[in-house]
């Protein structure tokens, strides 16, 4: 899933989609040049910066591929109207995925709220790189053990800046046997 950052405060959905499509076309051309287009399944999406005004835009265009999964990046402090916006998304048939949940201390420390979101249908994603570092590893392992984290992602931003370390992260997932 290719999920470049999207912020409603900075651009419209239409402008974002147009720019993302141009970038994807360049990537697709490189894959074809290297005979890789049949070896990799890519799905376009977005990492959507949470904004309560998302309810006023065509949010389905930001979902991953042809699914109704929406990757949401939250603020470091509890976002305004989060529960109401999540309820609205779910009522529309959209499943929110909270990106890198380990960064949101207000969730990690509030098991009751995490249980509520999980019960409602929210999916929690953690970064594989967080399992390898010293800042979030303990929290991610605890969240995995308790069954909160359903997805691990690379959160890669490039070959140099935040390179993909998905394999290393997966290998460090604690064994629960």
N, C-alpha and C positions, 0 to 999 in steps of 0.2 A: 504494500500500500504506500503510495507516494502522497505525503501529506504536508505540503508546504504551508507555512504560517499564513493565516488569514485573520485580519482584524477589520471589523465593520467600521471602526472609527477612522481607518486609514484608506479604505477603498470600498467600492461597491462589489457585490457578488459578481456582477457581469464583468467588471474590469479584471477582477481576480481570475475568473475562469478563462478569459481571453489570454491573459499573461501566462497562466499555468499551461494552457494548451500549446502556446508557442514553445515553452520550455520542454514540454513533453514531446513535441514533434522533433526537436533537436536530439533529445535522448533516444527516441525511437530510430532516428536515422543512424545514430552511432551503434545502436544494437544491431541494426541490419547490416551495417558495414562490417561488423565483427561476427556475423552469423549467430547472434545470440537471441534474436527476437522470438524464436520458438522455445527457448530454454528458460525464459523468465516470464512469469505472469505478473503483469503490473496493473494496478488499479489506482486510478486517480481519486484523490480526496482532498482534505484540508485539515490542518490542525487549527481549529477555530478558537480564537481568543474569546472567552466568555463575555457576553454582553447581553443584558436583559432585552435589548432592542432586536436581538436575533429573531424574535417572534414576528417581526415586521418585514422580514426578507424571505426570499425563496431558499430556505435552508436546505431543502432536498438536494440542491445543486452542489452542496458542500459535503454531502455524505460520501462514503468510500465506495467507489465503483457504482454498481447498480444496486447497492444495498441501502438499507435505512440506518446504517451505523454512522454516527457523527462523532469525530474525535474532538473533544473539548479541552482546552487548556484553561485552567482556573487561575485566579489571583492567589497571592500568598496569604491574603486575609480573606475571611469569609465573604464571598461575593453577594452583592445586593440581589434579592429575589431568586437566589439559586434554586431553592426547592420548588418555587412556583414555575420557574422556567423549565426545570427538568420535568415537572408534571405536564407542562404544555407540550414539550417535545414528545414525551411518551404517549400522550393523548393523540398526537399527530402520527403515531406509528414509528417515530424515530427513536433509536436506542442510543443514548449518550454513552460514550466511552470517555472516562476521565483520564486524560493523558498524565503520565508520570505522577500518579497519586501520592507517591512518597514525599513529594515536595509540599504537600498541603497539610501542615501540622494540625490545623483545625479539624481535619478529617481523621488523620492517623490517631489522634488523641481522643476522638469521639466515636467509640465503637458503636454506640447506639445509632448515630447518624449514618455511619458506614453500613450498618445492617439495614437501615431503612432504605437507603439508596440501592443496595444490592437486592433487597426484596422487591423493590419497585421495578427493577430491570436494568439498572445502570451497570455498566461493565467498568472494572478498574484495570488500568494498564500501568505497568511499572517499566522503567528503563533498565535494560540489561546492564548498562554501565553502572547503575546505582548499586548493583550487587558486588561490584568490583572495587568501589571506593570506600572511603571511611565515613562519609557524611550520612549516607542513607542505607547502607547495607543491612544494618540491624533492623531498621524499620521494614525494608522490603522483605527480608526473610520472615519476619513476624507476620506480615500481611499475607505472604504466600502460605505459611503454615496454617493460618486461620481461615484460608480459603477465600480471601478477598480479591487477590490479584488473579485475573483470568488470562491476561495477556502480558507478554514481555515484548518490548520493542527496542529497536536500535537507537532511536532518537538521533540518528546520524544527521549531521549538517554538512558533511564533506569528508574528503579523504584525510585532511589535516585537522580541521576544526571539528571536534566531536565525531571521529570516525566510527564506523559500525563495529561494535564488539559483541554482537548478538551471540555468537557461538561461545565465546568466553563467559558471557553472562549466564547462558543456559547451563553450561558445565558447572557453574558455581551455585546453582539452585540446590538448596539443601535436600537431602534424601530423607524421606519420612517413612522409613520402613521399620 
